[in-house]
């Protein structure tokens, strides 16, 4: 008679074959969207450092939202700048921030992820920027075609893309996404 293996959950956890447990949601729900604050942003193919001041200010604004969510009134100070204002509340704020960031990843500050697929990028802010730059060229020079506008843009800013053909494809992809068909 063959030996039976355990099929219970305890055996599955011991073997490491169990599915990953889902992370519990924070008590305030999806107030911040669930994505952490990125220290750097991508602008076309270059990273732009947002700076510690802006990132900490964004984190502080989220903490003020959390304070309003729980109905805590008073103490709406700007984020402290050392040497400018007395900041006796900073240790308590940092304690609350540490506890809240343990529960919700959207309060954490992380470095930007490497670039992913190009299609979602051109359906976002970068696609809107590209469309507006081409439109500005066409407003200034009405006789220019889209391709010649993209040639001029690529000469002025090589970070837009590797080749003209690639940029043309991305332009039409962004146009298809943002402008409804006629």
MARVO-838714 format. One line per field, with one value per residue: residue number from 1; residue in one letter; chain; x, y, z of N, C-alpha, C, CB in turn. Coordinates in steps of 0.2 Angstrom, whole numbers. Glycine has a CB too. Layout:
// residues N
pos c(NUM, ...) .
code c(A, ...) .
unit c(A, ...) .
n.x c(X, ...) .
n.y c(Y, ...) .
n.z c(Z, ...) .
ca.x c(X, ...) .
ca.y c(Y, ...) .
ca.z c(Z, ...) .
c.x c(X, ...) .
c.y c(Y, ...) .
c.z c(Z, ...) .
cb.x c(X, ...) .
cb.y c(Y, ...) .
cb.z c(Z, ...) .
//
This chain:
// residues 182
pos c(1, 2, 3, 4, 5, 6, 7, 8, 9, 10, 11, 12, 13, 14, 15, 16, 17, 18, 19, 20, 21, 22, 23, 24, 25, 26, 27, 28, 29, 30, 31, 32, 33, 34, 35, 36, 37, 38, 39, 40, 41, 42, 43, 44, 45, 46, 47, 48, 49, 50, 51, 52, 53, 54, 55, 56, 57, 58, 59, 60, 61, 62, 63, 64, 65, 66, 67, 68, 69, 70, 71, 72, 73, 74, 75, 76, 77, 78, 79, 80, 81, 82, 83, 84, 85, 86, 87, 88, 89, 90, 91, 92, 93, 94, 95, 96, 97, 98, 99, 100, 101, 102, 103, 104, 105, 106, 107, 108, 109, 110, 111, 112, 113, 114, 115, 116, 117, 118, 119, 120, 121, 122, 123, 124, 125, 126, 127, 128, 129, 130, 131, 132, 133, 134, 135, 136, 137, 138, 139, 140, 141, 142, 143, 144, 145, 146, 147, 148, 149, 150, 151, 152, 153, 154, 155, 156, 157, 158, 159, 160, 161, 162, 163, 164, 165, 166, 167, 168, 169, 170, 171, 172, 173, 174, 175, 176, 177, 178, 179, 180, 181, 182) .
code c(X, X, X, X, X, X, X, X, X, X, X, X, X, X, X, X, X, X, X, X, X, X, X, X, X, X, X, X, X, X, X, X, X, X, X, X, X, X, X, X, X, X, X, X, X, X, X, X, X, X, X, X, X, X, X, X, X, X, X, X, X, X, X, X, X, X, X, X, X, X, X, X, X, X, X, X, X, X, X, X, X, X, X, X, X, X, X, X, X, X, X, X, X, X, X, X, X, X, X, X, X, X, X, X, X, X, X, X, X, X, X, X, X, X, X, X, X, X, X, X, X, X, X, X, X, X, X, X, X, X, X, X, X, X, X, X, X, X, X, X, X, X, X, X, X, X, X, X, X, X, X, X, X, X, X, X, X, X, X, X, X, X, X, X, X, X, X, X, X, X, X, X, X, X, X, X, X, X, X, X, X, X) .
unit c(A, A, A, A, A, A, A, A, A, A, A, A, A, A, A, A, A, A, A, A, A, A, A, A, A, A, A, A, A, A, A, A, A, A, A, A, A, A, A, A, A, A, A, A, A, A, A, A, A, A, A, A, A, A, A, A, A, A, A, A, A, A, A, A, A, A, A, A, A, A, A, A, A, A, A, A, A, A, A, A, A, A, A, A, A, A, A, A, A, A, A, A, A, A, A, A, A, A, A, A, A, A, A, A, A, A, A, A, A, A, A, A, A, A, A, A, A, A, A, A, A, A, A, A, A, A, A, A, A, A, A, A, A, A, A, A, A, A, A, A, A, A, A, A, A, A, A, A, A, A, A, A, A, A, A, A, A, A, A, A, A, A, A, A, A, A, A, A, A, A, A, A, A, A, A, A, A, A, A, A, A, A) .
n.x c(4, 3, 11, 2, 1, 1, -13, -17, -18, -8, 3, 5, 9, 21, 29, 30, 22, 10, -2, 3, -1, -14, -10, -16, -29, -27, -34, -41, -45, -44, -39, -28, -24, -15, -2, 15, 25, 35, 52, 59, 54, 49, 53, 50, 64, 72, 77, 70, 74, 64, 67, 70, 62, 50, 45, 44, 34, 23, 21, 18, 6, -2, -3, -10, -22, -26, -27, -38, -47, -49, -55, -48, -44, -36, -19, -13, 0, 13, 25, 39, 53, 69, 75, 67, 54, 47, 46, 40, 31, 36, 42, 31, 23, 32, 32, 18, 18, 27, 20, 8, 14, 18, 6, 1, 6, 6, 11, 24, 41, 49, 61, 60, 53, 62, 60, 45, 35, 33, 20, 10, 16, 15, 2, -1, 5, 16, 12, 2, 10, 18, 9, 4, 16, 18, 6, 8, 19, 12, 3, 11, 18, 8, 9, 17, 19, 14, 25, 36, 36, 38, 51, 58, 56, 63, 76, 78, 76, 83, 80, 67, 65, 72, 73, 66, 55, 51, 46, 36, 27, 23, 18, 6, 0, -2, -11, -22, -26, -30, -37, -54, -61, -66) .
n.y c(-6, 11, 25, 39, 56, 71, 82, 93, 111, 115, 106, 111, 124, 121, 115, 126, 127, 133, 146, 163, 173, 186, 203, 212, 225, 242, 250, 262, 260, 262, 275, 282, 276, 266, 265, 268, 283, 289, 293, 297, 303, 298, 305, 305, 297, 299, 300, 310, 319, 321, 327, 329, 338, 340, 327, 323, 333, 329, 316, 321, 328, 317, 312, 322, 321, 308, 311, 320, 311, 303, 312, 321, 336, 352, 358, 359, 361, 367, 356, 353, 365, 364, 375, 386, 386, 382, 365, 355, 344, 336, 323, 315, 315, 308, 296, 292, 292, 282, 271, 271, 269, 256, 250, 254, 254, 265, 276, 275, 280, 277, 272, 275, 263, 253, 257, 251, 242, 250, 255, 258, 269, 279, 281, 288, 302, 306, 304, 313, 325, 323, 324, 337, 345, 342, 348, 361, 364, 362, 372, 383, 382, 379, 372, 361, 343, 329, 320, 328, 337, 329, 325, 338, 339, 328, 331, 342, 337, 323, 313, 309, 298, 283, 282, 290, 283, 275, 285, 290, 280, 279, 292, 291, 280, 287, 297, 289, 284, 295, 304, 304, 293, 300) .
n.z c(0, -5, 3, 9, 5, 14, 11, 16, 21, 30, 26, 13, 15, 22, 12, 3, -8, -7, -13, -14, 0, 0, 2, 15, 15, 19, 33, 29, 16, -1, -2, -7, -19, -20, -26, -24, -20, -32, -33, -44, -60, -77, -92, -107, -113, -103, -86, -73, -59, -45, -33, -16, -8, -15, -15, -2, 2, -6, 1, 13, 11, 8, 20, 27, 21, 26, 39, 39, 34, 46, 54, 62, 68, 66, 68, 55, 48, 37, 28, 38, 38, 41, 54, 51, 57, 72, 76, 85, 83, 74, 78, 82, 70, 61, 68, 66, 52, 49, 55, 47, 34, 35, 34, 22, 6, -3, 4, 4, -2, -17, -29, -46, -57, -70, -87, -95, -106, -122, -128, -118, -112, -122, -123, -112, -103, -110, -123, -125, -124, -135, -145, -143, -146, -160, -165, -161, -170, -182, -181, -182, -194, -206, -218, -216, -215, -205, -203, -207, -196, -186, -189, -187, -173, -168, -172, -164, -151, -147, -138, -139, -147, -155, -169, -184, -190, -179, -171, -178, -179, -165, -163, -171, -164, -151, -156, -160, -148, -141, -148, -154, -167, -182) .
ca.x c(0, 8, 10, -2, 4, -4, -16, -20, -15, -2, 8, 6, 13, 28, 32, 31, 18, 4, -2, 4, -7, -15, -9, -23, -30, -26, -40, -44, -47, -40, -39, -22, -23, -11, 4, 20, 27, 41, 57, 61, 49, 52, 51, 52, 69, 76, 74, 70, 74, 59, 69, 67, 57, 43, 42, 41, 28, 18, 20, 14, -1, -6, -4, -15, -28, -27, -29, -45, -51, -51, -58, -43, -44, -30, -12, -12, 6, 17, 30, 44, 59, 73, 77, 62, 48, 47, 43, 39, 26, 39, 43, 24, 22, 36, 29, 12, 20, 30, 14, 4, 17, 18, -1, -1, 12, 6, 14, 32, 44, 53, 64, 56, 55, 64, 54, 42, 33, 32, 14, 7, 19, 13, -5, -1, 7, 21, 8, -1, 15, 20, 3, 4, 22, 17, 1, 11, 23, 8, 0, 16, 19, 3, 11, 21, 16, 16, 31, 41, 36, 42, 59, 61, 56, 68, 82, 79, 76, 85, 77, 60, 65, 78, 72, 60, 50, 48, 42, 30, 22, 21, 13, -1, -3, -5, -17, -27, -29, -32, -42, -59, -62, -71) .
ca.y c(0, 17, 30, 45, 62, 76, 87, 99, 117, 115, 103, 115, 130, 119, 114, 132, 127, 137, 152, 169, 176, 193, 208, 215, 232, 247, 252, 268, 258, 264, 282, 285, 273, 260, 265, 272, 289, 288, 298, 300, 302, 297, 310, 302, 292, 301, 301, 317, 318, 326, 331, 327, 343, 338, 320, 323, 337, 324, 312, 325, 330, 311, 311, 327, 318, 303, 315, 322, 305, 301, 318, 324, 343, 356, 356, 359, 364, 365, 352, 358, 366, 365, 381, 391, 386, 377, 359, 350, 339, 331, 316, 312, 315, 303, 290, 291, 290, 275, 266, 271, 266, 249, 247, 256, 255, 271, 281, 274, 283, 272, 274, 274, 257, 254, 258, 245, 242, 257, 256, 261, 276, 284, 282, 292, 309, 307, 304, 320, 330, 323, 327, 344, 347, 342, 352, 368, 365, 363, 379, 388, 380, 375, 367, 355, 337, 326, 317, 333, 340, 324, 326, 343, 338, 323, 335, 347, 333, 316, 309, 307, 291, 281, 283, 293, 278, 273, 291, 291, 275, 281, 297, 288, 277, 291, 300, 284, 283, 302, 308, 299, 293, 304) .
ca.z c(0, -5, 8, 7, 7, 17, 6, 20, 20, 33, 22, 7, 18, 24, 6, -1, -14, -7, -16, -10, 3, -2, 7, 18, 13, 24, 36, 26, 10, -7, -2, -11, -25, -19, -29, -20, -22, -35, -32, -50, -65, -83, -97, -113, -112, -97, -79, -70, -51, -42, -27, -9, -6, -18, -14, 5, 2, -8, 6, 19, 8, 9, 28, 29, 19, 31, 45, 37, 34, 52, 57, 66, 66, 69, 66, 48, 47, 31, 30, 42, 35, 47, 56, 49, 61, 77, 74, 90, 81, 69, 80, 81, 63, 59, 70, 62, 45, 49, 56, 41, 28, 36, 32, 15, 1, -6, 8, 4, -7, -20, -35, -52, -60, -77, -92, -97, -113, -125, -129, -112, -111, -127, -121, -106, -103, -116, -130, -125, -125, -142, -150, -143, -149, -167, -166, -161, -176, -188, -181, -184, -201, -208, -224, -214, -214, -198, -203, -207, -190, -182, -191, -184, -166, -167, -172, -158, -145, -149, -133, -141, -150, -158, -176, -186, -191, -173, -168, -182, -176, -158, -164, -173, -158, -147, -159, -160, -142, -138, -153, -156, -174, -185) .
c.x c(4, 6, 6, 1, -1, -7, -18, -16, -8, 4, 10, 10, 20, 32, 33, 27, 12, 4, 0, -2, -7, -13, -16, -23, -29, -33, -44, -45, -42, -40, -33, -20, -19, -4, 9, 22, 34, 46, 59, 55, 53, 49, 54, 58, 73, 73, 75, 69, 69, 62, 66, 62, 50, 40, 40, 35, 22, 16, 16, 7, -5, -8, -10, -22, -31, -30, -36, -50, -54, -54, -54, -42, -38, -24, -10, -6, 9, 22, 36, 50, 63, 76, 73, 57, 49, 43, 43, 35, 29, 40, 36, 22, 26, 34, 23, 13, 23, 24, 10, 7, 18, 11, -2, 5, 12, 9, 22, 34, 49, 56, 60, 58, 58, 58, 52, 40, 32, 25, 10, 9, 16, 5, -6, 1, 12, 18, 5, 4, 17, 15, 3, 10, 21, 11, 4, 15, 18, 4, 5, 18, 14, 4, 15, 17, 18, 23, 37, 41, 39, 50, 62, 61, 62, 75, 83, 79, 77, 82, 70, 60, 72, 79, 66, 54, 47, 44, 36, 24, 19, 17, 6, -4, -6, -11, -23, -30, -32, -38, -47, -59, -67, -76) .
c.y c(6, 22, 36, 51, 67, 81, 93, 105, 118, 112, 108, 121, 128, 118, 120, 132, 131, 144, 158, 172, 184, 197, 211, 222, 236, 248, 258, 266, 260, 271, 285, 281, 267, 260, 270, 278, 288, 294, 301, 298, 301, 302, 308, 296, 294, 302, 308, 316, 323, 330, 329, 331, 341, 332, 320, 328, 333, 319, 315, 327, 323, 310, 316, 324, 312, 306, 317, 316, 302, 306, 321, 332, 347, 354, 355, 363, 362, 360, 356, 359, 368, 372, 387, 391, 381, 371, 353, 344, 334, 324, 312, 311, 309, 296, 288, 289, 283, 269, 265, 268, 259, 246, 249, 258, 262, 277, 281, 278, 278, 275, 272, 267, 258, 254, 251, 245, 249, 259, 260, 268, 281, 285, 286, 300, 311, 307, 311, 325, 329, 326, 334, 348, 347, 347, 359, 369, 366, 370, 384, 388, 376, 370, 361, 349, 334, 324, 322, 337, 336, 324, 332, 342, 333, 326, 339, 343, 326, 311, 306, 300, 289, 282, 287, 289, 276, 279, 292, 286, 277, 287, 295, 284, 281, 295, 296, 284, 290, 305, 302, 299, 297, 301) .
c.z c(0, 1, 5, 10, 9, 11, 10, 19, 24, 29, 16, 9, 19, 17, 2, -7, -13, -11, -11, -6, 1, 3, 9, 16, 19, 27, 32, 18, 4, -8, -6, -17, -25, -22, -25, -23, -25, -35, -39, -55, -72, -88, -103, -112, -106, -91, -76, -62, -49, -36, -21, -7, -8, -16, -6, 6, 0, -2, 12, 17, 9, 16, 30, 27, 23, 37, 45, 37, 41, 57, 62, 64, 69, 67, 59, 46, 40, 33, 33, 38, 41, 48, 54, 54, 66, 75, 79, 88, 76, 71, 80, 74, 60, 61, 67, 55, 45, 50, 49, 35, 29, 33, 25, 11, -2, -3, 7, -2, -10, -26, -41, -55, -67, -82, -94, -105, -116, -126, -124, -111, -116, -127, -115, -107, -109, -122, -130, -127, -132, -147, -149, -146, -157, -169, -166, -167, -182, -187, -183, -191, -204, -214, -222, -213, -207, -198, -203, -200, -185, -183, -187, -176, -164, -167, -166, -151, -147, -144, -134, -144, -153, -166, -178, -187, -184, -170, -172, -180, -169, -159, -166, -168, -153, -150, -159, -153, -139, -142, -155, -164, -176, -189) .
cb.x c(-5, 7, 17, -9, 8, -1, -21, -20, -20, -2, 6, 0, 10, 27, 28, 38, 17, 3, -9, 8, -6, -22, -4, -23, -37, -23, -40, -39, -53, -43, -38, -16, -21, -15, 4, 26, 27, 40, 63, 67, 44, 50, 53, 55, 73, 79, 77, 64, 81, 53, 69, 73, 59, 44, 48, 47, 29, 20, 26, 18, -1, -2, 2, -14, -28, -21, -25, -45, -48, -45, -65, -36, -51, -31, -10, -18, 11, 20, 32, 45, 59, 79, 84, 60, 42, 45, 47, 36, 20, 45, 46, 19, 23, 44, 28, 7, 25, 35, 10, 2, 24, 19, -6, -6, 13, -1, 12, 33, 48, 48, 71, 57, 48, 69, 57, 36, 26, 36, 10, 7, 27, 15, -9, 4, 11, 26, 3, -5, 21, 22, -3, 4, 28, 14, -5, 16, 27, 3, -2, 22, 26, -3, 14, 25, 18, 11, 32, 40, 28, 39, 60, 56, 49, 68, 82, 73, 70, 92, 77, 58, 59, 79, 73, 62, 52, 54, 47, 31, 26, 27, 16, 0, 3, 0, -15, -25, -23, -27, -39, -66, -63, -68) .
cb.y c(0, 20, 32, 45, 65, 79, 83, 97, 123, 112, 96, 118, 133, 113, 109, 133, 120, 138, 154, 174, 176, 194, 213, 214, 233, 253, 254, 274, 260, 261, 284, 285, 278, 254, 268, 268, 295, 286, 296, 297, 307, 290, 318, 307, 289, 309, 296, 322, 319, 322, 338, 326, 350, 339, 315, 326, 343, 320, 309, 332, 332, 305, 312, 334, 315, 299, 321, 326, 299, 298, 315, 321, 347, 356, 350, 361, 363, 371, 347, 355, 372, 360, 383, 390, 384, 379, 356, 353, 342, 334, 316, 316, 321, 304, 290, 297, 295, 274, 268, 279, 270, 247, 250, 262, 250, 273, 281, 267, 290, 266, 271, 279, 252, 249, 261, 243, 238, 258, 250, 257, 275, 281, 275, 289, 311, 301, 298, 321, 328, 315, 324, 346, 344, 334, 352, 368, 359, 357, 380, 387, 377, 379, 372, 356, 331, 321, 313, 338, 341, 317, 327, 350, 334, 317, 339, 351, 334, 315, 312, 312, 290, 273, 277, 297, 272, 271, 297, 290, 268, 283, 302, 285, 272, 297, 302, 278, 282, 306, 311, 300, 285, 310) .
cb.z c(6, -12, 11, 10, 1, 23, 2, 27, 23, 40, 20, 4, 24, 28, 2, -2, -15, 1, -19, -13, 11, -5, 4, 26, 10, 22, 43, 26, 8, -14, 5, -6, -30, -22, -36, -18, -17, -43, -28, -53, -65, -86, -95, -119, -118, -99, -74, -73, -48, -40, -28, -4, -7, -26, -14, 10, -3, -14, 9, 20, 1, 6, 32, 26, 12, 32, 47, 31, 30, 56, 60, 67, 68, 77, 70, 44, 52, 27, 24, 49, 30, 47, 52, 43, 57, 84, 67, 96, 78, 67, 87, 85, 59, 60, 78, 62, 42, 55, 62, 39, 27, 43, 36, 15, -4, -8, 15, 3, -5, -22, -36, -57, -61, -78, -98, -93, -114, -131, -131, -106, -113, -134, -120, -101, -96, -116, -130, -119, -120, -144, -147, -135, -147, -169, -161, -155, -177, -188, -173, -180, -202, -210, -229, -208, -219, -196, -210, -212, -187, -183, -199, -185, -164, -172, -179, -157, -141, -150, -126, -146, -154, -157, -180, -192, -195, -168, -169, -190, -175, -154, -169, -180, -155, -145, -166, -163, -137, -136, -158, -153, -176, -189) .
//
